[in-house]
Structure formats: C-alpha cells, structure tokens
Amino acid sequence: MKGILLAGGAGSRLYPLTLVASKQLQPVYDKPMVYYPLTTLIEGGVREICLISTPHDLPRFRQLLGDGSQWGLHIDYREQAKPEGIAQAFRIAASFIGSDPVSLILGDNIFYGGDVFTRAFSDFQGGATIFGYHVQDPERYGVVEFDADGRALSIEEKPKAPRSNYAVPGLYLYDNEIVGIARDLKPSPRGELEITDVNVEYLRRGQLRVHRLARGFAWLDAGTSTSLHEASAYVQTIEKRQGIKVGCPEEAAFHRGFLSLTELKQQVDRLPRCEYRTYLESVVVEAERSGH
C-alpha cells in the first residue's frame, strides 16, 4: 500500500504562527508536527509516500524530510496550488498511486495508543477502511451513524443534527477504485471535493468498513493554537511518564524492518547532541541487549 500525507491548506486557523512556517511544520512538543502522521504511515508498513503541500511550503518539507531514504522510505512531492478539499489529493497523486491501494493521512492529525491502525493496514483486503472516534462536538466533523450490530448506516459532513457522536478522523485506507471515484467527484456546496462523499460512495457500494476506536486511543487535531498547545502537553506527558517517544520515525522504521540496527546507528551518529539523539541511543542499546 502507498501513502499520501496531505500537508497543504492555508493554515489560517493558526495565524500568525503560519507566517513563520506552515501548520505541519509547527512544533508539537519536541518534533515537527509532520513527524507524527509520517510515523503512523511507517507503523502501518507504508514505504512509498507522496507528500502534498503548497508551492510555497514544499521546499521546506523537502529540506526537512529529503527523499525519505534515512528511514528506508521513498518520499515523492506534489503541489497543491489551491486547496479544494481532502479528496483532491487523490487527483493530484493519481500517477503516484498507479494501480495500488492507498492510504491518506492528514498532516495535522496525531494518533496514539494501541495497534488498531497497524492491524487495519495489515488486514486491508479492498474497498475502504475508515475509523470512528467518540467526540463531544461531532457537528465539526464527518459523522458516522451505526446500526445495532455496529455496521455503518450513514455518513454526514458537519451535520447540524448529528446522528451519533462518532467522528471520522483523518486516516483513510482505499483500494485502487479511489482513483476513479475521486476523478468523478463533484464539488460540494462549499466548493470542495469532500472526503465524506468518497466514503458515502464506498458505503453505497457495500464496501466500507468502519473501525470504532477504543476509549484509550487518542486522536489530536492540532489545527488551532489551542489544540496545538494541548497536543504538545499530551505528548510531553506521555513521553515523560512512559519514557518513550511519540511520533519518532527512526524508531518506527527500525521496528518495521525498514532500517537495520546498523543503519539506525548510522542515523543516530549523524544527529547533533540533543535529547532526541539520547533517546535513539537508548533504543539502540535496548535492541542490542535483546539480540536484534
């Protein structure tokens, strides 16, 4: 499966921070925001990734992430000249997707807890897989309605009267039919190609799976100044309590087998003396101790 990391948009909700750098390059505690969704894709076993951003911001992402080879990845870059909805990403990346299935993750979504995503990637057989997360303010999101057996009945985008409290977070898995579905989409009244319309089409075809995320799972949308601060505080708390890093692509790539222990050591040796390097050195020591 290939992956799309959508890191475009105007970032207006984070003004004036976005005068300095794009939303997905803002720090979430000790790492750039984009590291978190990138790590989620790596944990899912995705090695070929297309990052989509604005013409203005793409050079900064290239400078930060390079070609991805330091993590055993291949990163392609595409321009989103004008943001016209999440589903526009599949049109922009159509030649990158080719004949493969593809996952899309939003660059300002941070996930933590359990292995539900990893299992969803490995279990993916076709159709579409999305997720449902219980929220207090479902009217802000795409909302899934379930029947008594837990099957999805409907999906609505930002409904005024939500039929459930389950919002759809920004990670989506699709088979190759997504290319044709996205190509044929009509803009919504908002003038956008809505990802909800994609999911509704898969639901109409009887090919949509919705995993409800457990209570212990965390989904953070770091798109506003308040939520950005809250996400940083959450990550800091987890890292301090558990002694592990959230959103660390080097560690994820090593555990996924994208990097050997020797290659991980080489990456660590290139880093400046800092807390991030110290943490990765401890990952190396633990791997050597366990006989990796």
C-alpha positions in Angstrom: 0.0 0.0 0.0 1.2 3.5 -0.8 0.6 6.6 1.4 -0.4 10.2 0.9 0.4 12.8 3.5 -1.7 15.8 2.9 0.1 18.9 4.4 -1.5 21.7 2.4 -4.0 24.3 3.2 -3.7 28.0 4.2 -3.2 27.4 7.9 -5.4 30.4 8.6 -6.6 29.0 12.0 -3.0 29.1 13.3 -2.3 32.7 12.2 0.1 34.4 12.9 2.2 31.2 13.6 1.9 30.3 10.0 3.6 33.4 8.9 6.8 31.7 10.2 6.2 28.2 8.9 3.4 26.0 7.6 1.0 24.4 10.1 2.5 20.9 9.6 6.0 22.3 10.4 5.0 23.8 13.7 6.5 22.0 16.8 4.3 19.6 18.7 6.4 19.4 21.9 9.8 18.2 20.6 9.2 17.4 17.0 7.7 19.0 13.8 4.0 18.2 13.5 4.6 16.2 10.3 6.7 13.6 12.1 3.6 12.2 13.8 1.4 11.3 10.7 4.6 10.2 9.0 5.3 7.8 11.8 1.7 6.5 11.7 2.2 5.6 8.0 5.6 3.9 8.8 4.0 1.9 11.6 1.4 0.8 9.0 4.1 -0.6 6.8 3.9 2.1 4.2 7.3 2.8 2.4 6.2 4.9 -0.6 4.8 8.2 0.4 3.6 11.2 -1.5 3.6 14.5 0.4 1.2 17.1 -0.9 1.6 20.8 0.1 1.5 24.3 -1.3 4.2 25.5 -3.8 5.4 27.9 -1.1 5.9 25.2 1.6 7.1 22.3 -0.4 10.8 23.4 -0.4 10.7 23.4 3.5 9.3 19.9 3.6 12.0 18.7 1.1 14.6 20.3 3.3 13.2 18.5 6.4 12.4 15.1 5.1 14.6 14.7 2.0 13.9 11.7 -0.2 13.0 9.6 2.9 15.9 7.2 2.5 17.2 7.9 6.0 14.1 6.0 7.2 14.1 3.4 4.4 11.3 5.3 2.6 10.8 6.9 -0.8 9.1 10.3 -0.5 7.6 11.9 -3.6 6.4 15.6 -3.5 3.4 17.1 -5.3 2.0 20.6 -5.3 -1.5 21.6 -4.3 -1.7 25.0 -5.9 -5.2 25.7 -4.4 -6.8 23.8 -1.6 -10.1 22.3 -2.9 -10.9 19.6 -0.4 -9.2 16.5 1.0 -10.3 14.2 -1.8 -8.4 16.5 -4.2 -5.3 14.7 -3.0 -6.2 11.6 -5.0 -6.4 13.6 -8.2 -3.1 15.3 -7.5 -1.4 11.9 -6.7 -3.1 9.8 -9.3 0.1 8.9 -11.2 1.8 8.2 -7.9 -0.9 5.8 -6.8 -0.8 3.9 -10.1 -2.6 0.6 -9.7 -2.0 0.3 -5.9 -4.2 0.7 -2.9 -3.5 3.9 -1.0 -3.9 5.4 2.5 -4.3 9.1 3.2 -3.4 10.8 6.4 -3.9 14.5 7.3 -0.7 16.3 8.3 -2.3 17.9 11.4 -3.7 14.7 12.9 -1.8 13.0 15.7 -2.8 9.4 16.8 -1.6 7.5 19.8 -2.5 4.2 21.5 -2.7 0.6 20.7 -2.1 -1.2 17.4 -5.5 -0.8 15.7 -4.1 1.1 12.8 -1.3 -1.3 12.3 -3.8 -4.2 12.2 -6.1 -2.2 9.9 -3.3 -1.8 7.4 -2.2 -5.5 7.6 -5.9 -6.7 7.4 -6.8 -4.5 4.5 -8.3 -6.6 1.6 -10.1 -4.0 -0.5 -12.9 -1.5 -0.5 -12.4 1.3 2.1 -11.5 1.3 5.8 -12.1 4.4 7.9 -12.4 4.9 11.7 -14.9 6.3 14.2 -13.8 8.2 17.3 -16.2 9.3 20.0 -16.2 13.2 20.4 -18.2 15.8 22.3 -18.6 18.1 19.3 -19.5 15.8 16.3 -21.0 18.7 14.3 -17.5 19.8 13.5 -16.6 16.6 11.6 -17.8 13.9 9.3 -20.1 11.8 11.4 -20.8 8.0 11.2 -24.2 6.5 12.2 -24.2 2.9 13.2 -26.9 0.2 13.4 -27.4 -2.1 16.4 -24.8 -4.5 15.0 -22.1 -1.8 14.7 -22.4 -1.5 10.9 -22.2 2.0 9.3 -25.6 3.2 8.1 -24.8 6.8 7.0 -22.0 9.4 7.0 -22.7 13.1 7.0 -20.3 16.0 6.7 -20.6 18.6 9.6 -24.3 17.8 10.3 -26.3 20.3 12.3 -28.1 17.4 14.0 -25.5 14.6 14.3 -26.9 11.0 14.4 -24.0 9.9 16.6 -21.0 11.1 18.5 -18.6 9.2 16.2 -16.4 11.5 14.1 -14.2 10.3 11.3 -10.5 11.1 12.0 -8.0 11.9 9.3 -6.8 8.5 8.3 -8.4 6.6 5.3 -7.5 3.4 3.5 -8.8 2.7 0.0 -8.4 0.2 -2.8 -7.5 1.4 -6.3 -11.1 2.3 -7.1 -10.4 5.6 -5.3 -8.7 7.0 -8.3 -11.8 6.8 -10.5 -14.1 7.8 -7.6 -12.1 10.9 -6.9 -11.9 11.7 -10.6 -15.7 11.7 -10.9 -16.5 13.6 -7.7 -18.4 16.9 -8.0 -17.6 19.8 -5.7 -19.8 20.2 -2.6 -21.7 23.5 -2.0 -18.6 24.6 -0.1 -16.7 24.2 -3.4 -14.6 21.3 -2.1 -14.1 17.7 -3.1 -15.3 16.2 0.1 -13.7 13.0 1.6 -17.1 12.3 3.1 -18.6 11.9 -0.4 -15.8 9.4 -1.2 -16.8 7.4 1.9 -20.5 7.6 1.1 -19.8 6.1 -2.3 -17.9 3.2 -0.8 -20.8 2.8 1.7 -23.3 2.8 -1.2 -21.3 0.0 -2.9 -21.3 -2.0 0.4 -17.5 -1.8 0.6 -17.0 0.5 3.6 -15.5 -0.8 6.9 -15.6 1.4 9.9 -13.4 0.6 13.0 -14.6 2.2 16.2 -11.5 3.4 18.1 -11.4 2.3 21.8 -11.6 4.8 24.7 -7.9 4.6 25.5 -7.0 5.7 22.0 -6.0 9.4 21.5 -6.8 11.5 18.4 -5.5 15.0 18.4 -6.3 17.5 15.7 -3.6 20.1 16.0 -5.1 22.7 13.7 -5.7 25.6 16.1 -3.5 27.4 18.5 -5.3 25.9 21.5 -5.3 22.3 20.1 -1.6 22.7 19.1 -0.7 23.6 22.7 -2.9 20.7 24.1 -1.2 18.2 21.7 2.2 19.3 22.9 1.2 19.0 26.5 -0.3 15.5 25.8 2.9 14.3 24.0 5.1 15.7 26.8 3.1 13.9 29.4 3.2 10.5 27.6 6.9 10.8 26.9 7.8 11.8 30.4 5.6 9.1 32.1 6.4 6.2 29.8 10.0 7.1 28.7 9.1 6.5 25.1 8.8 8.9 22.2 5.6 9.5 20.3 6.0 10.2 16.5 9.6 9.1 16.1 10.1 8.0 12.5 13.6 6.5 13.1 12.3 4.1 15.8 9.2 3.2 13.9 11.3 2.4 10.7 13.6 0.2 12.8 10.8 -1.7 14.4 9.1 -2.1 11.0 12.3 -3.5 9.5 12.8 -0.6 7.1 16.2 0.1 8.9 18.7 -2.4 10.2 20.3 -1.9 13.5 23.5 -0.8 11.7 21.6 1.7 9.7 19.8 3.0 12.7 23.2 3.5 14.4 24.4 5.4 11.4 21.4 7.7 11.6 22.0 8.3 15.3 25.6 9.2 14.7 24.6 11.9 12.2 22.4 13.7 14.8 23.7 16.6 17.0 24.0 16.1 20.7 20.4 16.6 21.9 17.6 14.8 23.8 16.3 13.2 20.6 19.7 11.6 19.9 20.0 10.4 23.5 16.6 8.7 23.2 17.6 7.0 20.0 20.8 5.8 21.6 18.7 4.2 24.3 16.7 2.4 21.5 19.9 1.1 20.0 21.2 -0.1 23.4 17.9 -1.9 24.1 17.9 -3.5 20.7 21.5 -4.8 21.2 20.5 -6.1 24.7 17.6 -8.0 23.2 19.7 -9.5 20.5 18.4 -7.6 17.4 
